[in-house]
């Protein structure tokens, strides 16, 4: 997990980044289904990060 402003080069995200881990924290009752959250994450990654060939896996805390 990283950001463009990470303190360490090892965790920095830049144009060469090819793999990321996205976490979504929802507290209380979720207004969106897992499929809707996945679709929104894909849309944001495509629109703002030029992501392609996105693969995802949803893991709920109750499954961990």
Backbone as XML, in Angstrom:
<?xml version="1.0"?>
<chain id="A" units="angstrom">
  <residue number="1" name="UNK">
    <atom name="N" x="0.858" y="-1.165" z="0.000"/>
    <atom name="CA" x="0.000" y="0.000" z="0.000"/>
    <atom name="C" x="0.903" y="1.226" z="0.000"/>
  </residue>
  <residue number="2" name="UNK">
    <atom name="N" x="0.629" y="2.155" z="-0.882"/>
    <atom name="CA" x="1.476" y="3.338" z="-0.949"/>
    <atom name="C" x="0.732" y="4.530" z="-1.507"/>
  </residue>
  <residue number="3" name="UNK">
    <atom name="N" x="1.421" y="5.649" z="-1.522"/>
    <atom name="CA" x="0.886" y="6.881" z="-2.081"/>
    <atom name="C" x="2.004" y="7.581" z="-2.846"/>
  </residue>
  <residue number="4" name="UNK">
    <atom name="N" x="1.659" y="8.505" z="-3.718"/>
    <atom name="CA" x="2.713" y="9.245" z="-4.426"/>
    <atom name="C" x="3.624" y="10.015" z="-3.477"/>
  </residue>
  <residue number="5" name="UNK">
    <atom name="N" x="3.162" y="10.269" z="-2.263"/>
    <atom name="CA" x="3.964" y="11.035" z="-1.302"/>
    <atom name="C" x="4.541" y="10.157" z="-0.197"/>
  </residue>
  <residue number="6" name="UNK">
    <atom name="N" x="4.645" y="8.853" z="-0.434"/>
    <atom name="CA" x="5.194" y="7.953" z="0.586"/>
    <atom name="C" x="6.581" y="8.399" z="1.012"/>
  </residue>
  <residue number="7" name="UNK">
    <atom name="N" x="6.897" y="8.152" z="2.262"/>
    <atom name="CA" x="8.193" y="8.540" z="2.812"/>
    <atom name="C" x="9.330" y="7.656" z="2.321"/>
  </residue>
  <residue number="8" name="UNK">
    <atom name="N" x="9.010" y="6.505" z="1.790"/>
    <atom name="CA" x="10.053" y="5.569" z="1.370"/>
    <atom name="C" x="9.799" y="5.143" z="-0.074"/>
  </residue>
  <residue number="9" name="UNK">
    <atom name="N" x="10.827" y="5.076" z="-0.872"/>
    <atom name="CA" x="10.708" y="4.705" z="-2.287"/>
    <atom name="C" x="10.072" y="3.326" z="-2.464"/>
  </residue>
  <residue number="10" name="UNK">
    <atom name="N" x="10.298" y="2.437" z="-1.496"/>
    <atom name="CA" x="9.759" y="1.076" z="-1.576"/>
    <atom name="C" x="8.232" y="1.066" z="-1.617"/>
  </residue>
  <residue number="11" name="UNK">
    <atom name="N" x="7.588" y="2.026" z="-0.961"/>
    <atom name="CA" x="6.129" y="2.055" z="-0.903"/>
    <atom name="C" x="5.509" y="3.151" z="-1.766"/>
  </residue>
  <residue number="12" name="UNK">
    <atom name="N" x="6.314" y="3.859" z="-2.526"/>
    <atom name="CA" x="5.792" y="4.935" z="-3.370"/>
    <atom name="C" x="5.047" y="4.367" z="-4.581"/>
  </residue>
  <residue number="13" name="UNK">
    <atom name="N" x="4.023" y="5.069" z="-5.008"/>
    <atom name="CA" x="3.264" y="4.723" z="-6.205"/>
    <atom name="C" x="3.626" y="5.732" z="-7.279"/>
  </residue>
  <residue number="14" name="UNK">
    <atom name="N" x="4.008" y="5.228" z="-8.466"/>
    <atom name="CA" x="4.324" y="6.124" z="-9.577"/>
    <atom name="C" x="3.899" y="5.476" z="-10.886"/>
  </residue>
  <residue number="15" name="UNK">
    <atom name="N" x="4.314" y="6.019" z="-12.001"/>
    <atom name="CA" x="3.873" y="5.517" z="-13.307"/>
    <atom name="C" x="4.385" y="4.121" z="-13.629"/>
  </residue>
  <residue number="16" name="UNK">
    <atom name="N" x="5.331" y="3.615" z="-12.866"/>
    <atom name="CA" x="5.821" y="2.250" z="-13.105"/>
    <atom name="C" x="5.105" y="1.215" z="-12.241"/>
  </residue>
  <residue number="17" name="UNK">
    <atom name="N" x="4.218" y="1.657" z="-11.352"/>
    <atom name="CA" x="3.494" y="0.743" z="-10.468"/>
    <atom name="C" x="2.568" y="-0.151" z="-11.288"/>
  </residue>
  <residue number="18" name="UNK">
    <atom name="N" x="2.619" y="-1.441" z="-11.033"/>
    <atom name="CA" x="1.799" y="-2.400" z="-11.779"/>
    <atom name="C" x="0.835" y="-3.182" z="-10.898"/>
  </residue>
  <residue number="19" name="UNK">
    <atom name="N" x="1.050" y="-3.218" z="-9.606"/>
    <atom name="CA" x="0.185" y="-3.950" z="-8.685"/>
    <atom name="C" x="-0.106" y="-3.082" z="-7.466"/>
  </residue>
  <residue number="20" name="UNK">
    <atom name="N" x="-1.367" y="-3.068" z="-7.046"/>
    <atom name="CA" x="-1.741" y="-2.323" z="-5.845"/>
    <atom name="C" x="-2.725" y="-3.152" z="-5.023"/>
  </residue>
  <residue number="21" name="UNK">
    <atom name="N" x="-2.827" y="-2.814" z="-3.775"/>
    <atom name="CA" x="-3.838" y="-3.370" z="-2.885"/>
    <atom name="C" x="-4.754" y="-2.223" z="-2.489"/>
  </residue>
  <residue number="22" name="UNK">
    <atom name="N" x="-6.042" y="-2.392" z="-2.737"/>
    <atom name="CA" x="-7.018" y="-1.364" z="-2.390"/>
    <atom name="C" x="-7.843" y="-1.883" z="-1.220"/>
  </residue>
  <residue number="23" name="UNK">
    <atom name="N" x="-7.954" y="-1.089" z="-0.189"/>
    <atom name="CA" x="-8.820" y="-1.447" z="0.929"/>
    <atom name="C" x="-9.965" y="-0.454" z="1.001"/>
  </residue>
  <residue number="24" name="UNK">
    <atom name="N" x="-11.143" y="-0.966" z="1.297"/>
    <atom name="CA" x="-12.329" y="-0.129" z="1.456"/>
    <atom name="C" x="-12.881" y="-0.416" z="2.843"/>
  </residue>
  <residue number="25" name="UNK">
    <atom name="N" x="-12.903" y="0.584" z="3.673"/>
    <atom name="CA" x="-13.441" y="0.435" z="5.027"/>
    <atom name="C" x="-14.842" y="1.012" z="5.070"/>
  </residue>
  <residue number="26" name="UNK">
    <atom name="N" x="-15.792" y="0.191" z="5.464"/>
    <atom name="CA" x="-17.179" y="0.637" z="5.584"/>
    <atom name="C" x="-17.622" y="0.353" z="7.009"/>
  </residue>
  <residue number="27" name="UNK">
    <atom name="N" x="-18.085" y="1.374" z="7.671"/>
    <atom name="CA" x="-18.522" y="1.243" z="9.055"/>
    <atom name="C" x="-20.037" y="1.343" z="9.107"/>
  </residue>
  <residue number="28" name="UNK">
    <atom name="N" x="-20.671" y="0.460" z="9.845"/>
    <atom name="CA" x="-22.125" y="0.459" z="9.919"/>
    <atom name="C" x="-22.707" y="-0.259" z="8.717"/>
  </residue>
  <residue number="29" name="UNK">
    <atom name="N" x="-23.911" y="0.103" z="8.363"/>
    <atom name="CA" x="-24.584" y="-0.530" z="7.232"/>
    <atom name="C" x="-24.054" y="0.035" z="5.921"/>
  </residue>
  <residue number="30" name="UNK">
    <atom name="N" x="-23.673" y="-0.855" z="5.014"/>
    <atom name="CA" x="-23.164" y="-0.435" z="3.704"/>
    <atom name="C" x="-24.328" y="-0.056" z="2.800"/>
  </residue>
  <residue number="31" name="UNK">
    <atom name="N" x="-24.189" y="1.095" z="2.139"/>
    <atom name="CA" x="-25.207" y="1.521" z="1.184"/>
    <atom name="C" x="-24.961" y="0.918" z="-0.189"/>
  </residue>
  <residue number="32" name="UNK">
    <atom name="N" x="-23.800" y="0.293" z="-0.374"/>
    <atom name="CA" x="-23.434" y="-0.283" z="-1.668"/>
    <atom name="C" x="-23.156" y="-1.775" z="-1.500"/>
  </residue>
  <residue number="33" name="UNK">
    <atom name="N" x="-23.487" y="-2.540" z="-2.524"/>
    <atom name="CA" x="-23.168" y="-3.966" z="-2.516"/>
    <atom name="C" x="-21.691" y="-4.149" z="-2.844"/>
  </residue>
  <residue number="34" name="UNK">
    <atom name="N" x="-21.177" y="-5.343" z="-2.608"/>
    <atom name="CA" x="-19.789" y="-5.633" z="-2.963"/>
    <atom name="C" x="-19.550" y="-5.381" z="-4.447"/>
  </residue>
  <residue number="35" name="UNK">
    <atom name="N" x="-20.497" y="-5.783" z="-5.284"/>
    <atom name="CA" x="-20.352" y="-5.598" z="-6.735"/>
    <atom name="C" x="-20.303" y="-4.114" z="-7.099"/>
  </residue>
  <residue number="36" name="UNK">
    <atom name="N" x="-21.101" y="-3.295" z="-6.424"/>
    <atom name="CA" x="-21.102" y="-1.854" z="-6.691"/>
    <atom name="C" x="-19.791" y="-1.208" z="-6.244"/>
  </residue>
  <residue number="37" name="UNK">
    <atom name="N" x="-19.283" y="-1.634" z="-5.098"/>
    <atom name="CA" x="-18.003" y="-1.112" z="-4.613"/>
    <atom name="C" x="-16.889" y="-1.498" z="-5.576"/>
  </residue>
  <residue number="38" name="UNK">
    <atom name="N" x="-16.897" y="-2.743" z="-6.023"/>
    <atom name="CA" x="-15.892" y="-3.218" z="-6.976"/>
    <atom name="C" x="-15.963" y="-2.423" z="-8.280"/>
  </residue>
  <residue number="39" name="UNK">
    <atom name="N" x="-17.171" y="-2.211" z="-8.788"/>
    <atom name="CA" x="-17.347" y="-1.460" z="-10.033"/>
    <atom name="C" x="-16.863" y="-0.016" z="-9.885"/>
  </residue>
  <residue number="40" name="UNK">
    <atom name="N" x="-17.154" y="0.605" z="-8.744"/>
    <atom name="CA" x="-16.718" y="1.988" z="-8.515"/>
    <atom name="C" x="-15.198" y="2.066" z="-8.413"/>
  </residue>
  <residue number="41" name="UNK">
    <atom name="N" x="-14.586" y="1.121" z="-7.721"/>
    <atom name="CA" x="-13.122" y="1.100" z="-7.614"/>
    <atom name="C" x="-12.493" y="0.935" z="-8.995"/>
  </residue>
  <residue number="42" name="UNK">
    <atom name="N" x="-13.048" y="0.050" z="-9.809"/>
    <atom name="CA" x="-12.540" y="-0.152" z="-11.171"/>
    <atom name="C" x="-12.675" y="1.121" z="-12.002"/>
  </residue>
  <residue number="43" name="UNK">
    <atom name="N" x="-13.834" y="1.785" z="-11.876"/>
    <atom name="CA" x="-14.069" y="3.020" z="-12.634"/>
    <atom name="C" x="-13.058" y="4.091" z="-12.234"/>
  </residue>
  <residue number="44" name="UNK">
    <atom name="N" x="-12.851" y="4.265" z="-10.940"/>
    <atom name="CA" x="-11.908" y="5.279" z="-10.467"/>
    <atom name="C" x="-10.485" y="4.965" z="-10.911"/>
  </residue>
  <residue number="45" name="UNK">
    <atom name="N" x="-10.086" y="3.706" z="-10.825"/>
    <atom name="CA" x="-8.741" y="3.320" z="-11.265"/>
    <atom name="C" x="-8.566" y="3.549" z="-12.763"/>
  </residue>
  <residue number="46" name="UNK">
    <atom name="N" x="-9.592" y="3.240" z="-13.535"/>
    <atom name="CA" x="-9.525" y="3.457" z="-14.987"/>
    <atom name="C" x="-9.500" y="4.942" z="-15.328"/>
  </residue>
  <residue number="47" name="UNK">
    <atom name="N" x="-10.409" y="5.701" z="-14.716"/>
    <atom name="CA" x="-10.534" y="7.128" z="-15.032"/>
    <atom name="C" x="-9.334" y="7.959" z="-14.580"/>
  </residue>
  <residue number="48" name="UNK">
    <atom name="N" x="-8.830" y="7.692" z="-13.384"/>
    <atom name="CA" x="-7.801" y="8.553" z="-12.806"/>
    <atom name="C" x="-6.390" y="7.985" z="-12.851"/>
  </residue>
  <residue number="49" name="UNK">
    <atom name="N" x="-6.275" y="6.684" z="-13.104"/>
    <atom name="CA" x="-4.942" y="6.061" z="-13.088"/>
    <atom name="C" x="-4.613" y="5.355" z="-14.396"/>
  </residue>
  <residue number="50" name="UNK">
    <atom name="N" x="-5.503" y="5.456" z="-15.376"/>
    <atom name="CA" x="-5.324" y="4.761" z="-16.657"/>
    <atom name="C" x="-5.096" y="3.269" z="-16.460"/>
  </residue>
  <residue number="51" name="UNK">
    <atom name="N" x="-5.737" y="2.710" z="-15.436"/>
    <atom name="CA" x="-5.581" y="1.282" z="-15.143"/>
    <atom name="C" x="-6.282" y="0.442" z="-16.202"/>
  </residue>
  <residue number="52" name="UNK">
    <atom name="N" x="-5.720" y="-0.717" z="-16.457"/>
    <atom name="CA" x="-6.331" y="-1.669" z="-17.381"/>
    <atom name="C" x="-6.053" y="-3.074" z="-16.867"/>
  </residue>
  <residue number="53" name="UNK">
    <atom name="N" x="-6.753" y="-4.044" z="-17.412"/>
    <atom name="CA" x="-6.578" y="-5.441" z="-17.006"/>
    <atom name="C" x="-6.682" y="-5.569" z="-15.483"/>
  </residue>
  <residue number="54" name="UNK">
    <atom name="N" x="-7.719" y="-4.958" z="-14.921"/>
    <atom name="CA" x="-7.903" y="-4.938" z="-13.468"/>
    <atom name="C" x="-8.465" y="-6.273" z="-13.003"/>
  </residue>
  <residue number="55" name="UNK">
    <atom name="N" x="-7.808" y="-6.875" z="-12.040"/>
    <atom name="CA" x="-8.276" y="-8.107" z="-11.420"/>
    <atom name="C" x="-8.605" y="-7.792" z="-9.971"/>
  </residue>
  <residue number="56" name="UNK">
    <atom name="N" x="-9.680" y="-8.376" z="-9.463"/>
    <atom name="CA" x="-10.051" y="-8.066" z="-8.084"/>
    <atom name="C" x="-10.516" y="-9.311" z="-7.346"/>
  </residue>
  <residue number="57" name="UNK">
    <atom name="N" x="-10.428" y="-9.205" z="-6.041"/>
    <atom name="CA" x="-10.913" y="-10.254" z="-5.144"/>
    <atom name="C" x="-11.429" y="-9.548" z="-3.897"/>
  </residue>
  <residue number="58" name="UNK">
    <atom name="N" x="-12.646" y="-9.825" z="-3.532"/>
    <atom name="CA" x="-13.244" y="-9.188" z="-2.366"/>
    <atom name="C" x="-13.112" y="-10.132" z="-1.171"/>
  </residue>
  <residue number="59" name="UNK">
    <atom name="N" x="-12.551" y="-9.607" z="-0.096"/>
    <atom name="CA" x="-12.414" y="-10.365" z="1.147"/>
    <atom name="C" x="-13.052" y="-9.541" z="2.252"/>
  </residue>
  <residue number="60" name="UNK">
    <atom name="N" x="-14.028" y="-10.110" z="2.904"/>
    <atom name="CA" x="-14.681" y="-9.419" z="4.016"/>
    <atom name="C" x="-13.982" y="-9.781" z="5.317"/>
  </residue>
  <residue number="61" name="UNK">
    <atom name="N" x="-14.035" y="-8.883" z="6.272"/>
    <atom name="CA" x="-13.391" y="-9.117" z="7.566"/>
    <atom name="C" x="-13.891" y="-10.410" z="8.198"/>
  </residue>
  <residue number="62" name="UNK">
    <atom name="N" x="-15.149" y="-10.733" z="8.002"/>
    <atom name="CA" x="-15.706" y="-11.955" z="8.577"/>
    <atom name="C" x="-15.134" y="-13.209" z="7.927"/>
  </residue>
  <residue number="63" name="UNK">
    <atom name="N" x="-14.478" y="-13.068" z="6.759"/>
    <atom name="CA" x="-13.874" y="-14.200" z="6.055"/>
    <atom name="C" x="-12.400" y="-14.349" z="6.376"/>
  </residue>
  <residue number="64" name="UNK">
    <atom name="N" x="-11.801" y="-13.338" z="6.963"/>
    <atom name="CA" x="-10.355" y="-13.347" z="7.195"/>
    <atom name="C" x="-9.975" y="-14.294" z="8.313"/>
  </residue>
</chain>
